[in-house]
Amino acid sequence: MIEIKEVLSKKDLKKFVKFPFSLYKNSSSWVPPIISEELRTFDKNINPVFQDADGRFFLAYKNGNIVGRIAALINWIEVNEQGIKKVRFGWFDMIDDIEVSKALLNKVTEIGKDNNLEFMEGPIGFSNLDKVGVVYEGFDHIGSMITWENHPYYVTHLESLGFKFGKGYSENKMRFEDIKPKYFSRIQELVKKRYQLKALNFTSNKEILPYTSQMFEVFTKSHSVLSSFVDINDAQREYFKKKFIGFLNPEYVKFVLDKDNNLIGFGIVTPSYAEALQKMKGKLWPFGFKHLLHAKKQSKTVTFYLIGVLPEYQNKGITAIIFEEFYKTFSKKGITMCIRGPELDDNVAIQKLWKNFNPKIFKRRCTYVKDIA
């Protein structure tokens, strides 16, 4: 018999966070989160997402053992302002027992019905800056700091329970040697002259901070057309800024400014932390920081995290300026591989950006949706 218990204590929340560590202990593709950071994500006194969203967390038990987990999430900006009557589910993990999946998802259904919502979708987090999707292709490739991984049977469970393909995402990799400057170097010089623009590079994270508010504005305006977009509040912006600033190599942050020093485009890349996080096994202490710092300084693989351009500057070659700056930096650093995190399959604009650089899809993932009867 499967028993579902809501997580109501710090002790149980830690069990919720740590469950995947046993489920994926033999996986070479799973990248563990940092346990302390995951706990902060779910702390309503720390994470300001709870100003605009509700989250309830559940553990599944069988014969006294934890066999699954799920988060039921409602983003009220999405529901009330966008009119999308959806209950989200995320942090969805379970043993290969479809009855466990059924029991967990039934809890999400109940919460959706109680709130007069029309359908459920997942796995997704609270917003676009959270992890997304079930992997259905590319299980043999290592994941990243910004993605969930899963066993193949997750797909079987969801489809057997009546869930349908929702939004598709692809992850690509490009060898640095395939990125040819002829596609952007000359163009970016012309674009800078025509629109009176300049590139901004950094040597410390402290230099980045004064621009973060503008960066989130550009991010919001450039991504609001995407089918998955939900805005985040100012407090969340501050939260994400503090959460991720330590992972940034300032040399991998590129901004484009207009003649009045207003930010009109940006690109953010991080060193690949995947292997470092695997070595850390969720713990910063006593040696976790050492692995992170080594990756930050020495990794020859980078992950493209975010890129955005104001709508009025799109299709005008702004990304050529960003690519030029990254190319110069990557050349100095000896980068050999560029990874792109999950990108919506219907985001044609982003796909066009990379078409000349021989991108290879190495992992596909999707969300699943189901009407709430």
Helices and strands as residue ranges (DSSP letters): E 2-6, H 10-23, H 35-41, G 48-51, E 53-62, E 65-75, H 76-76, I 77-81, E 86-94, H 98-114, E 119-122, E 134-137, H 153-160, E 164-175, G 176-178, G 181-183, H 185-195, E 198-200, H 205-208, G 209-211, H 212-223, H 234-244, G 245-247, G 250-252, E 253-257, E 263-271, H 274-280, H 288-298, E 301-309, G 311-313, H 318-333, E 337-344, H 348-354, G 355-357, E 360-371
